[in-house]
């Protein structure tokens, strides 16, 4: 039987859910830390995202006109 958790203390309903999430999260972090692909500089990512946002705004404005 699952062990319930107090919703004020935890975002998970049971101890088992919390433990499963913790295991999943730790594995995700472990994989990310082991990733050997080259890093992408923050400025490059931000510039690419700004371009995506600008293009999306242009499409939205052209549809509204």
N, C-alpha and C positions, 0 to 999 in steps of 0.2 A: 504494500500500500504506500503511495507517495506521501512524503512528509511535507505538509503544508507550511508555507512561510507567511509571515505577517506582511501584508501589502504596503504597510508604512515603512518597513525595513528593507524590503527587496522588491525589485520589479518582476521577479519570477514567482510563479504560483507554488512551486515545490523545490525542495533541495535538489532533486534529481534534474530538474530543468536548469537550475543554476550551475550545477556541476557539468552538465552537457554543454552549456554555453561556454563555460570557462575552458573546457577541453578544446572546443572548436576554435575559440579565440586564440588560445595559446598556439595551436597548430598553425593558424593563419599568420601569426607573428613569426613563428619559427621559419615558415616558408619564405616570408618576406625578407627576413634577415639573411637567409641562405641564397637569395636571388643574386645571380652574378651579372645580370644585364646591366648595361651602363646606366648611371643615374641621369635624370633629365633636370637641368637647372631650373630653379623656381621661376626665374624671369622668363624663360622660354615657355614654360607651361602657362604662366599668366598671360603672356602675349598671345598664345594660341587660343586661350579661352576668351580673351577680349575680342579676338577676331570672330569667333563663333557667335558670341553674344551680339556683336555689331551686325553680322549677317542675319541673325534671327530677328533682330529689331527691324531691319530693312524689309524682310519678308512680311512681318506683321503689319508694318505701315503700308506696304503696297497692297495688301489684302483689304485693309480698312478704307483705303481711298476709293 
